[in-house]
Amino acid sequence: MIKISTLALSAPVQYKLPIAIFLVWLVPMVGMLGIYAGLESWFLTKTPFNFLLNLGLLVWCFPPRSLASTLTWSAVFLLGMSVEIVGVSTGQPFGDYHYGNNLGIKAFGVPLLIGVNWVILTFITSVISHSLLKNRWLRILLAALMMVFLDLFIEPTAPLFDFWHWEAGAAPLQNFVAWFAVAFGLAALAYPHLGQQDRRLPLHLYASQWVFFSFFYVVYHL
């Protein structure tokens, strides 16, 4: 195992992408099959591993280019966490909700991985939108819309996985409006430090998350 890991970490750039794409599909698909087979109590507690793997793969394939870039993505993490901490404490801006136990260590009631998730989603949707559109504000708009679209499939399943729970029993419209506003702001913050990036890994990462949550959306709600 050590030899394989060392080889992967020292792999030339041209080998990084297929390795990363393989992993971003392998882990959620194994998890999806395991949960569907009734082993959810084991697989769901390993959710933090998937978050950290995805972050690690993005950093491996897209290492920070400058101190300013590192500080910007750190700010995305801190702002995402701050909004969530305010959210669980006051019910604003998302609505009344609280986090469960399957997303790992918490700070002020919010799993640290939620901040990581804001970073991942902001990066991958921004890279995808950057490759599709020319106008700066349309790129930021599309990135925010892509995040909200994914959340439409996450929200119905999250309580079943003990990720988070809504006091009203389901995510209110307020949540999606707030998600769009926060996503738009984070995408705007990150935009100057994005640059021209290869969209293939972000596309696969976005698609793998959509497949995972849409599968369980269909299984549990249709």
C-alpha positions in Angstrom: 0.0 0.0 0.0 2.9 2.4 0.8 4.5 1.7 -2.5 1.3 2.4 -4.4 0.6 5.6 -2.5 4.2 6.8 -3.1 3.9 6.1 -6.8 0.6 7.9 -7.1 1.9 11.0 -5.3 5.0 11.2 -7.4 3.2 10.4 -10.7 3.8 12.8 -13.6 1.1 15.3 -14.3 -0.4 13.3 -17.2 -1.2 10.4 -14.8 -2.8 12.5 -12.1 -6.1 13.0 -14.0 -7.1 9.4 -14.7 -6.1 8.4 -11.1 -8.2 11.2 -9.7 -11.2 10.6 -12.0 -11.1 6.9 -11.1 -11.2 7.7 -7.4 -13.9 10.3 -7.5 -16.2 7.7 -9.1 -15.0 4.6 -7.2 -15.6 5.9 -3.6 -19.1 7.2 -4.0 -20.3 4.3 -6.2 -19.0 1.8 -3.6 -20.7 3.8 -0.9 -23.9 4.0 -3.0 -24.0 0.2 -3.4 -23.2 -0.4 0.2 -25.9 1.9 1.5 -28.4 0.5 -0.9 -27.5 -3.0 0.3 -28.3 -2.1 3.9 -24.9 -1.3 5.2 -25.6 2.4 5.7 -24.5 2.5 9.4 -21.0 1.6 8.3 -20.7 3.5 5.1 -22.3 6.8 6.3 -19.9 7.1 9.2 -17.0 7.1 6.6 -18.5 10.2 4.8 -15.6 12.4 6.1 -13.2 10.3 4.2 -14.9 11.0 0.9 -14.9 14.8 1.6 -11.2 14.8 2.4 -10.3 12.6 -0.5 -12.1 14.9 -2.9 -10.3 17.9 -1.4 -7.0 16.1 -1.6 -7.5 15.2 -5.2 -8.3 18.8 -6.1 -5.2 20.1 -4.3 -3.1 17.4 -6.0 -4.3 18.2 -9.5 -4.7 21.9 -8.9 -2.0 23.0 -6.4 -2.4 26.7 -5.3 -0.5 29.0 -7.6 0.3 31.7 -5.1 -0.1 32.9 -1.5 -3.0 35.1 -2.6 -4.8 32.0 -4.1 -4.3 30.1 -0.8 -5.6 32.9 1.2 -8.6 33.3 -1.0 -9.6 29.6 -0.7 -9.0 29.8 3.0 -11.4 32.7 3.1 -14.0 30.7 1.2 -13.7 28.0 3.9 -14.0 30.5 6.7 -16.9 32.4 5.2 -18.8 29.2 4.4 -18.3 28.0 8.0 -19.3 31.4 9.4 -22.6 31.6 7.4 -23.4 28.0 8.6 -22.6 28.8 12.2 -24.9 31.8 12.1 -27.4 29.6 10.3 -27.6 26.9 13.0 -27.6 29.5 15.8 -30.2 31.9 14.5 -32.2 30.2 11.7 -30.9 32.8 9.2 -30.3 32.8 6.3 -31.2 29.2 5.5 -34.0 28.4 8.0 -34.1 26.3 11.2 -31.9 23.3 11.0 -29.2 21.4 12.9 -26.4 19.0 11.9 -26.3 15.3 12.6 -23.4 13.1 13.4 -22.2 11.6 10.1 -20.2 14.6 8.9 -17.5 14.5 11.6 -16.0 17.0 14.0 -18.0 20.2 14.6 -17.2 23.7 15.6 -20.1 25.7 17.1 -22.6 23.0 15.9 -21.3 22.9 12.3 -19.1 20.1 10.9 -15.7 21.4 9.6 -16.3 19.4 6.5 -19.2 21.8 5.6 -16.6 24.5 5.1 -14.6 22.1 3.0 -17.7 21.3 1.0 -18.2 25.0 0.2 -14.6 25.1 -1.1 -15.0 22.0 -3.2 -18.3 23.1 -4.7 -17.2 26.7 -5.3 -14.1 25.5 -7.1 -15.6 22.8 -9.3 -18.6 24.8 -10.4 -16.5 27.9 -11.1 -14.0 25.9 -13.2 -16.9 24.4 -15.2 -18.7 27.7 -15.7 -15.4 29.4 -16.6 -14.9 26.8 -19.4 -18.4 27.4 -20.8 -19.0 31.1 -20.8 -17.0 34.3 -21.5 -18.7 36.9 -19.4 -17.4 37.2 -15.8 -20.8 37.7 -14.2 -22.5 35.0 -16.2 -19.8 32.6 -15.1 -20.4 33.4 -11.5 -24.1 33.2 -12.0 -23.8 29.7 -13.6 -21.5 28.5 -10.8 -24.1 29.6 -8.2 -27.0 28.0 -10.1 -25.1 24.7 -10.4 -24.6 24.6 -6.7 -28.3 25.2 -6.0 -29.2 22.5 -8.6 -27.1 20.0 -6.8 -28.6 21.0 -3.5 -32.0 20.2 -4.8 -31.0 16.6 -4.8 -29.0 16.7 -1.6 -31.6 18.2 0.7 -34.3 15.4 0.5 -31.6 12.7 1.3 -29.5 14.5 3.9 -31.8 13.9 6.9 -32.0 10.2 6.1 -28.2 10.1 6.2 -28.1 12.1 9.4 -26.1 14.9 7.7 -28.5 17.6 8.8 -32.2 18.0 9.8 -34.8 20.7 9.2 -37.1 21.6 12.0 -39.9 21.9 9.5 -39.2 18.4 8.2 -37.9 19.6 4.8 -35.8 22.4 3.3 -37.7 25.6 2.9 -37.6 27.8 -0.2 -35.6 30.2 2.0 -32.7 27.7 2.0 -32.4 27.6 -1.7 -32.5 31.4 -2.1 -29.8 31.7 0.6 -27.7 28.9 -1.0 -27.8 30.9 -4.2 -26.8 34.1 -2.5 -23.9 32.5 -0.6 -22.8 30.5 -3.6 -22.8 33.6 -5.8 -20.7 35.6 -3.2 -18.2 32.8 -2.8 -17.9 32.3 -6.6 -17.3 36.1 -7.0 -14.7 36.0 -4.3 -12.8 33.1 -5.9 -13.1 34.3 -9.5 -10.0 36.5 -9.6 -7.8 33.6 -8.5 -9.4 30.9 -10.7 -7.5 31.3 -14.0 -7.9 28.8 -16.9 -8.2 25.3 -15.4 -8.8 21.9 -16.9 -12.5 21.2 -16.4 -12.4 17.4 -16.6 -11.9 16.5 -13.0 -14.4 19.2 -11.8 -16.9 17.8 -14.2 -16.5 14.2 -13.0 -16.6 15.3 -9.4 -19.8 17.3 -9.9 -21.3 14.4 -11.9 -20.4 11.8 -9.3 -22.0 13.8 -6.5 -25.2 14.3 -8.6 -25.4 10.6 -9.5 -25.0 9.6 -5.8 -27.7 11.9 -4.5 -30.1 11.6 -7.4 -30.0 7.8 -7.0 -31.1 8.0 -3.4 -33.6 10.8 -4.3 -35.2 8.3 -6.7 -35.0 5.4 -4.3 -36.4 7.2 -1.2 -38.8 9.7 -2.7 -40.2 8.5 -6.0 
